[in-house]
Amino acid sequence: MPRQTINPYTNEVLKTFEDATDQQIETALATADNLYRKMKPQAISDRTETLHKIAQGIRDHAQELAEIATREMGKLIAESKGEVELCAIIADYFADHAEAMLQPTTLQSQVTGEAKVYRHATGVILAVEPWNFPYYQIMRVFAPNFMVGNPMILRDAANIPWSAQAFADVVLESGAPKGALTNVFMSYDQVADMIADPRIQGVALTGSERGGSSVAEEAGKNLKKSTLELGGQDVFIVLDDANMADVNEIAWRSRLYNAGQVCTSSKRFIVMDSVYDEFLDNLKQNFAAVKPGDPMDSATTLAPMNTKKAKEKLQKQVDEAIEAGATVAYGNESYDLEGQFFMPTILTDIDADNPARHTEMFGPVAQVYKVHSEAEAIELANDSQYGLGGIVFSGDSAHGEQVATQIETGMVFVNNFMASLPELPFGGVKNSGYGRELSELGLMAFVNEQLVVTADKPDFDNMAGGLVSTD
């Protein structure tokens, strides 16, 4: 079925893209595999200049890319511009630092000779990516793998074909060799077939639990390494000594950025009883102050959701929460607008048996919980199948850090926004997935960490001592 770009603000069909044929997929695989074999003997430094050129090419096309993303999935134009610049920053970072990170390391060992770990490319990587950050999700896999020497084939979300192709085109036009990044409009069946192909050596997915489970199953069945970044129910913990001016300024932004369609956005606000009323009052005021409208207009502060289907799913989740006893503290009304807008909504009184307690609401809905102790806050924070990120606000930053270390997630920020930067590892635990992207950890996601032990001659004495493997 052809893919359509539908503007969620106007509901207008802007572009149509045809699905890939099996022959096109074979060509993409063959091209990427041939490039891998050419890149494998290359010095890492040979790719540095190219990746810097890609960063500059992204900046040169920044306005165009930002407008495409805004028209296609609805995010505010300022947010789209920020995402494009972040992509350039990521590219520059790995261009500058990957070579040093990938150098062989010497191990201290009892073995005769010198033991080193070399880091080599492994082959073509398949990236299965979502719609909420059309460019950033691609770049955080592409940039490190390009420096390693792993070409990448992209299967992007069906509702953002324009963004996916535009980004791939800019990368190629900026000097990347053909096959370094290939966007392919694949079906799920074709994805499974590609994972099974021996030329694919790894799979990176960002998406839903369902999608992650399916890809992990295919990857495991074919003995392919995979990394998964899935959903989140990230907490925003407010301790009783927190600076409430900072809390009140950041809380609403952390929920409504990208219309709340962020895996790491704050979804569960866990607030100490002594500051609960102040927090809730301010969150209501800030939610009420947003201005829905044309996301291309800089005056707009609330973007539409990405599709009608997504909006309907979120409304169903809110309705189910209310039926199970949740209170609507604010919102849950309709805007008199044509686009896929969802009024920011606050739910309270969410009991342990309410389905909302363990549901990721991927849109502008905040769950607010009152707790009476720090221990209760930590217990509630960890009462989730997810473990992606979180935020803790405390008047004592050192104490806030102690609390943060008790939260069962891959990332926690104390007294600050959640941030994604190339030097910071990104990823989670539990049903939020496994593996890391970005940073040195992400750079090593799909490398062969090869042990090489070099001696002038064998040590026969140690053979008798049992230090030689008999596996």
C-alpha positions in Angstrom: 0.0 0.0 0.0 1.5 3.4 -1.0 2.7 5.6 1.9 1.1 9.0 2.3 2.3 12.2 3.9 -0.8 13.7 5.6 -0.5 17.0 7.3 -2.0 16.6 10.8 -2.8 20.3 11.0 -4.8 20.5 7.7 -5.5 16.8 7.1 -4.3 17.3 3.6 -2.5 14.6 1.7 0.8 16.2 0.6 2.8 13.4 -1.1 2.5 9.7 -1.9 5.4 7.2 -2.0 5.3 3.7 -3.5 6.4 0.7 -1.4 9.7 -0.9 -2.3 9.8 -4.0 -4.6 11.7 -7.1 -3.7 14.2 -6.2 -6.4 14.8 -2.7 -4.9 15.4 -4.3 -1.6 17.9 -6.7 -3.1 19.7 -3.8 -4.8 19.8 -1.8 -1.5 21.3 -4.8 0.3 23.9 -5.6 -2.4 25.0 -1.9 -2.6 25.3 -1.6 1.2 27.2 -4.9 1.5 29.6 -3.9 -1.3 30.2 -0.6 0.5 30.9 -2.4 3.7 33.7 -4.4 2.1 35.2 -1.2 0.7 35.0 0.6 4.0 36.4 -2.3 6.1 40.1 -1.8 5.2 39.7 2.0 5.3 41.3 4.1 8.0 38.6 5.5 10.4 40.0 8.9 9.8 39.0 8.7 6.1 35.4 9.0 7.1 35.8 12.0 9.4 35.8 14.6 6.7 32.7 13.0 5.1 30.7 13.0 8.3 31.6 16.7 8.9 30.4 17.4 5.4 27.1 15.6 6.2 26.7 17.8 9.3 27.2 20.9 7.1 24.8 19.6 4.5 22.2 19.2 7.2 22.7 22.7 8.3 22.6 24.0 4.7 19.2 22.3 4.3 18.0 23.1 7.8 14.9 25.2 6.9 13.8 22.7 4.2 14.1 19.7 6.5 12.4 21.5 9.4 9.4 22.5 7.3 9.0 18.9 5.9 9.0 17.5 9.4 6.5 20.0 10.6 4.2 19.5 7.7 4.4 15.7 7.8 4.1 14.9 11.5 3.0 18.2 13.0 5.7 19.3 15.5 6.2 23.0 16.1 8.6 24.6 13.6 11.0 25.7 16.4 11.1 22.1 17.6 11.8 20.8 14.1 14.7 23.3 13.7 16.1 22.2 17.0 16.0 18.6 15.9 17.8 19.3 12.7 20.6 21.1 14.5 20.9 18.3 17.0 21.5 15.9 14.0 24.4 18.1 12.8 25.8 18.2 16.4 25.7 14.4 16.6 27.4 14.1 13.2 30.2 16.5 14.2 30.7 14.8 17.6 31.2 11.3 16.2 33.4 12.7 13.4 35.6 14.3 16.0 35.7 11.6 18.6 35.0 8.2 17.0 38.6 7.5 15.9 40.0 7.9 19.4 37.2 5.8 20.9 37.8 3.0 18.4 41.5 2.6 19.0 42.7 -0.8 20.3 43.1 -1.1 24.0 45.7 -3.1 25.8 44.6 -5.6 28.6 46.6 -6.5 31.7 46.7 -10.3 31.6 48.7 -13.3 32.7 48.8 -14.5 29.1 52.2 -14.7 27.4 52.6 -11.8 25.1 50.5 -8.6 24.7 46.7 -8.8 24.7 44.7 -6.1 22.8 41.1 -5.6 21.9 40.6 -4.3 18.4 37.2 -2.9 17.3 36.1 -3.7 13.8 33.0 -3.1 11.7 30.6 -6.1 11.4 28.5 -5.4 8.4 25.2 -3.8 7.3 22.9 -2.5 10.0 19.1 -2.3 9.6 17.5 0.6 11.5 13.8 0.4 12.1 12.8 3.9 13.3 9.6 5.8 14.5 7.9 9.0 13.4 8.2 11.3 16.5 11.7 12.5 15.7 12.0 11.9 12.0 15.7 12.9 11.7 17.3 12.5 15.1 16.2 8.9 15.4 18.1 8.2 12.1 21.2 10.2 12.9 21.8 8.6 16.3 22.2 5.2 14.6 23.8 6.4 11.4 26.6 8.7 12.6 28.3 6.2 14.9 27.9 3.3 12.6 29.2 5.3 9.6 32.4 6.0 11.6 32.7 2.3 12.6 32.3 1.3 8.9 28.8 -0.2 9.1 26.5 0.9 6.2 22.8 1.4 7.3 19.5 0.5 5.7 16.6 2.5 7.0 13.0 1.3 7.5 11.1 4.3 8.8 7.6 4.8 10.0 4.9 4.6 7.4 3.5 8.1 8.2 6.8 10.0 7.6 8.1 8.9 4.2 8.9 12.4 3.0 11.1 13.1 6.0 12.9 9.8 5.7 13.6 10.2 2.0 14.6 13.9 2.4 17.1 13.1 5.1 18.6 10.2 3.1 18.9 12.5 0.1 20.7 15.2 2.0 23.2 12.7 3.5 24.0 11.4 -0.1 24.2 14.8 -1.6 26.6 15.9 1.2 29.2 13.3 0.2 28.3 10.0 1.8 29.1 7.1 -0.5 26.1 5.3 -2.1 24.9 2.7 0.3 26.0 4.4 3.5 22.4 5.2 4.3 19.6 3.8 2.1 16.0 4.6 2.9 13.7 1.7 1.8 9.9 1.7 2.1 9.6 -1.8 3.4 6.6 -3.8 4.7 6.9 -5.7 8.0 7.2 -9.0 6.1 10.1 -7.5 4.1 11.7 -6.4 7.3 11.7 -9.9 8.6 13.2 -11.2 5.4 15.9 -8.6 5.6 16.8 -9.5 9.1 17.2 -13.1 8.0 19.6 -12.1 5.2 23.2 -12.9 6.1 24.3 -9.5 4.8 22.5 -7.9 7.7 24.6 -8.1 10.9 22.6 -6.0 13.4 19.2 -4.4 14.0 18.5 -1.2 15.8 14.9 -0.4 16.6 13.1 2.5 18.3 9.4 2.0 18.7 6.7 0.2 20.5 6.9 -2.8 22.8 5.0 -4.8 20.1 7.4 -3.7 17.4 10.4 -4.3 19.6 9.3 -7.8 20.5 8.7 -8.8 16.9 12.1 -7.5 15.7 13.9 -9.0 18.7 12.3 -12.4 17.9 13.4 -12.2 14.3 16.9 -11.1 15.3 17.2 -13.8 17.9 16.0 -16.5 15.5 18.7 -15.4 13.1 21.4 -14.9 15.7 21.6 -11.2 14.9 22.6 -8.6 17.5 19.9 -6.0 18.3 19.3 -2.9 20.3 15.8 -1.7 21.3 14.6 1.6 22.6 10.9 1.2 23.4 8.3 2.9 25.5 8.5 4.8 28.7 6.4 6.0 31.7 9.0 8.4 32.8 8.6 9.9 36.3 9.0 13.5 37.4 9.6 13.3 41.2 9.1 16.5 43.2 10.6 16.3 46.7 9.4 18.6 49.5 12.4 20.8 49.4 12.5 21.3 45.7 12.8 24.8 44.1 9.1 25.1 43.0 9.8 28.0 40.7 12.1 25.7 38.6 9.7 22.8 39.0 6.7 24.8 37.8 8.6 26.2 34.8 9.9 22.8 33.6 7.1 20.4 34.5 4.6 21.5 31.8 7.3 21.7 29.1 8.6 18.2 29.9 5.1 16.9 29.2 4.0 19.0 26.2 7.2 19.1 24.2 6.5 17.5 20.8 2.8 17.4 21.8 3.8 14.9 24.5 4.9 12.3 21.9 8.3 11.6 23.3 9.4 8.3 24.9 11.4 10.2 27.5 8.8 12.9 28.2 7.6 13.1 31.8 4.3 11.1 32.1 4.0 10.4 35.8 4.4 13.3 38.2 5.1 12.0 41.7 4.8 14.9 44.1 5.2 15.1 47.9 2.1 16.1 49.7 3.5 19.3 51.1 3.9 20.8 47.7 1.2 18.8 45.8 -1.4 21.5 45.7 1.0 24.2 44.5 2.3 21.9 41.8 -1.1 20.9 40.5 -2.4 24.5 40.5 0.6 25.6 38.4 0.4 22.7 36.1 -3.2 23.5 35.4 -2.4 27.2 34.7 0.5 26.3 32.3 -1.6 23.7 30.5 -4.4 26.2 30.1 -2.0 28.8 28.7 -0.9 26.9 25.6 -2.0 28.1 22.2 -3.0 25.4 19.7 -2.7 26.3 16.0 -0.6 26.2 12.9 2.7 24.5 13.9 4.5 26.6 11.2 3.5 29.8 13.2 6.1 30.7 15.8 3.2 31.9 18.1 1.7 28.4 18.4 2.7 26.5 21.5 0.7 23.3 21.2 1.2 21.2 18.1 -1.3 18.7 16.7 -0.7 15.0 17.3 0.8 13.1 14.4 -2.2 11.2 13.1 -6.0 10.8 13.7 -5.3 7.3 14.8 -2.9 8.4 17.5 -5.3 11.0 18.8 -8.2 8.4 18.9 -6.0 5.9 20.8 -5.0 8.5 23.4 -8.7 9.5 23.9 -9.6 5.8 24.4 -6.9 5.5 27.1 -8.1 8.6 28.9 -11.7 7.3 28.8 -10.7 4.0 30.2 -8.7 5.7 33.0 -11.8 7.8 33.9 -14.1 4.8 33.9 -11.7 3.1 36.3 -11.9 6.0 38.7 -9.4 8.6 37.7 -10.3 12.3 38.1 -9.9 14.8 35.4 -8.2 17.7 37.1 -7.9 19.7 33.8 -8.7 19.2 30.2 -10.3 16.3 28.3 -12.3 18.7 26.1 -12.3 19.3 22.4 -10.7 22.2 20.5 -12.8 23.7 17.7 -10.0 23.1 15.2 -9.7 20.8 12.2 -6.3 19.3 13.0 -5.5 16.4 15.2 -5.3 18.5 18.4 -5.6 17.0 21.9 -6.3 19.3 24.8 -3.6 18.9 27.5 -5.2 16.9 30.2 -4.3 16.1 33.9 -5.5 12.9 35.6 -5.3 12.4 39.3 -6.6 9.8 41.8 -5.2 6.9 39.7 -5.5 3.8 41.8 -3.3 0.7 41.6 -5.8 -1.2 39.6 -6.5 1.5 37.1 -5.1 0.5 33.6 -3.6 4.0 33.3 -1.2 3.1 36.0 0.7 0.8 33.7 -0.1 2.4 30.3 2.2 4.7 28.3 0.0 7.7 27.2 1.8 9.0 24.1 0.4 12.5 24.0 -0.3 15.6 26.1 -1.8 13.8 29.2 -0.2 14.0 32.6 -0.7 11.6 35.5 -0.2 13.3 38.9 0.3 11.3 42.1 0.4 12.5 45.7 2.9 10.7 48.0 3.7 11.1 51.7 7.3 10.0 51.8 10.4 9.7 49.8 10.2 5.9 50.1 6.7 5.9 48.7 7.8 8.1 45.8 10.6 5.7 44.9 8.4 2.7 45.2 5.7 4.3 43.0 8.4 5.3 40.4 9.6 1.8 40.1 6.1 0.3 39.9 6.2 0.2 36.2 7.1 -2.3 33.5 9.1 0.5 31.8 12.5 1.9 32.8 13.6 4.5 30.3 14.3 7.9 32.0 13.2 10.2 34.7 13.6 13.6 36.5 14.1 14.3 40.2 13.8 17.7 41.8 15.4 18.3 45.2 16.6 21.3 47.1 19.8 19.3 47.8 21.3 18.2 44.5 23.5 15.5 46.2 20.4 14.0 47.9 18.6 14.2 44.6 21.3 12.2 43.0 21.0 9.6 45.8 17.3 9.3 45.0 18.0 9.2 41.3 20.3 6.1 41.7 17.3 4.2 43.2 15.1 4.8 40.2 15.0 1.7 37.9 15.7 3.5 34.6 18.5 3.9 32.1 18.7 7.7 32.6 17.8 10.2 35.4 18.3 14.0 35.4 18.4 15.9 38.7 17.1 19.4 38.9 17.1 19.8 35.1 15.4 19.0 31.8 15.8 15.6 30.2 18.4 16.1 27.5 19.7 14.1 24.6 23.3 14.9 23.5 25.8 12.8 21.5 28.1 12.3 24.5 25.3 11.0 26.7 24.3 7.3 26.5 20.6 6.9 25.6 18.6 3.8 26.5 16.6 1.9 29.1 15.9 -1.3 31.0 12.8 -3.5 31.6 10.3 -3.2 28.8 11.9 0.0 27.7 14.4 -2.1 25.8 18.1 -2.9 26.0 21.4 -1.6 24.6 22.5 2.1 24.3 22.7 4.6 21.5 24.9 7.7 21.4 28.1 8.2 23.4 30.9 5.7 23.4 28.5 2.9 24.4 26.4 3.6 21.3 29.4 3.6 19.1 30.3 0.1 20.3 26.8 -1.3 19.7 27.6 -3.1 16.5 31.4 -3.6 16.5 33.4 -6.8 16.7 35.5 -6.4 19.8 38.3 -8.8 18.7 40.9 -10.0 21.1 44.4 -10.3 19.6 47.2 -11.8 21.7 50.7 -11.5 20.3 53.7 -13.3 21.6 57.2 -13.8 20.3 56.9 -17.6 21.0 54.7 -20.0 22.9 55.0 -20.4 26.7 55.0 -24.2 27.1 55.3 -24.0 30.9 51.9 -22.4 31.1 50.3 -25.1 29.0 51.0 -27.6 31.8 49.5 -25.2 34.3 46.1 -25.4 32.7 46.0 -21.9 31.3 45.3 -23.1 27.7 41.7 -23.4 26.7 40.5 -26.9 25.9 37.0 -25.8 24.7 
